[in-house]
Structures are given as structure tokens and as C-alpha cells.
């Protein structure tokens, strides 16, 4: 293993490092990872949304 390389299968019990933060500028296109995350978040139900109960109208 070269210096600075991280083996994915290696579990040394230490917490994993987070990726550096990138602040997207207005007009900058989304990355493939951001598009995937956005799609997954939009398809899941809202955590505060309960079951919808339709009442009689009238």
C-alpha cells in the first residue's frame, strides 16, 4: 500500500475521515453523486408525513 492510500476492507477501529466540503456556486452543475442523492431524497417519504386519511367532503 502506498503512502496516503486507504484500504477499504481494512478496519482498524478508527472513525472514517469525511470528504472535504465543497460549496457549490450558483450555476455550477451538480455532480453525479449529488444528482443521485437528490433523486433518492425526493423519492423517499417526508419523515413528518403521516398516513393521509381522507374524510368525507361535506
C-alpha positions as a Markdown table, in Angstrom:
| # | Residue | x | y | z |
|---|---|---|---|---|
| 1 | Unk | 0.0 | 0.0 | 0.0 |
| 2 | Unk | 1.4 | 3.4 | -0.9 |
| 3 | Unk | 1.6 | 6.3 | 1.5 |
| 4 | Unk | -1.8 | 8.1 | 1.8 |
| 5 | Unk | -3.8 | 5.2 | 0.4 |
| 6 | Unk | -6.7 | 3.8 | 2.4 |
| 7 | Unk | -7.7 | 0.2 | 2.1 |
| 8 | Unk | -11.5 | -0.1 | 2.0 |
| 9 | Unk | -11.5 | -3.6 | 3.5 |
| 10 | Unk | -9.2 | -2.6 | 6.4 |
| 11 | Unk | -11.0 | -2.0 | 9.7 |
| 12 | Unk | -8.6 | -0.6 | 12.3 |
| 13 | Unk | -11.4 | 0.6 | 14.6 |
| 14 | Unk | -10.7 | 4.3 | 13.8 |
| 15 | Unk | -13.5 | 6.6 | 12.5 |
| 16 | Unk | -13.5 | 7.2 | 8.8 |
| 17 | Unk | -12.5 | 10.6 | 7.5 |
| 18 | Unk | -15.2 | 12.7 | 6.0 |
| 19 | Unk | -14.8 | 14.1 | 2.5 |
| 20 | Unk | -13.7 | 17.7 | 2.3 |
| 21 | Unk | -16.7 | 20.1 | 1.9 |
| 22 | Unk | -17.3 | 21.6 | -1.5 |
| 23 | Unk | -19.6 | 24.6 | -1.6 |
| 24 | Unk | -21.4 | 24.6 | -4.9 |
| 25 | Unk | -21.6 | 28.0 | -6.6 |
| 26 | Unk | -24.8 | 29.2 | -8.2 |
| 27 | Unk | -25.0 | 28.0 | -11.8 |
| 28 | Unk | -22.4 | 25.2 | -11.2 |
| 29 | Unk | -23.7 | 21.8 | -12.4 |
| 30 | Unk | -24.4 | 19.1 | -10.0 |
| 31 | Unk | -22.0 | 16.1 | -9.8 |
| 32 | Unk | -23.3 | 12.6 | -10.5 |
| 33 | Unk | -23.1 | 11.9 | -6.7 |
| 34 | Unk | -25.2 | 15.0 | -5.9 |
| 35 | Unk | -27.8 | 14.1 | -8.6 |
| 36 | Unk | -28.1 | 10.5 | -7.2 |
| 37 | Unk | -28.5 | 11.9 | -3.6 |
| 38 | Unk | -31.1 | 14.4 | -4.8 |
| 39 | Unk | -33.2 | 11.7 | -6.6 |
| 40 | Unk | -33.1 | 9.4 | -3.6 |
| 41 | Unk | -34.1 | 12.1 | -1.2 |
| 42 | Unk | -37.0 | 13.2 | -3.4 |
| 43 | Unk | -38.4 | 9.7 | -3.8 |
| 44 | Unk | -38.5 | 8.9 | -0.1 |
| 45 | Unk | -41.5 | 10.0 | 2.0 |
| 46 | Unk | -41.1 | 13.0 | 4.2 |
| 47 | Unk | -40.3 | 12.0 | 7.8 |
| 48 | Unk | -43.1 | 14.1 | 9.3 |
| 49 | Unk | -45.7 | 13.0 | 6.8 |
| 50 | Unk | -48.1 | 10.6 | 8.4 |
| 51 | Unk | -50.7 | 8.4 | 6.7 |
| 52 | Unk | -53.2 | 10.5 | 4.8 |
| 53 | Unk | -56.7 | 9.9 | 5.9 |
| 54 | Unk | -59.4 | 11.1 | 3.5 |
| 55 | Unk | -62.5 | 12.4 | 5.3 |
| 56 | Unk | -65.9 | 12.7 | 3.7 |
| 57 | Unk | -66.4 | 16.0 | 1.9 |
| 58 | Unk | -69.5 | 17.7 | 3.2 |
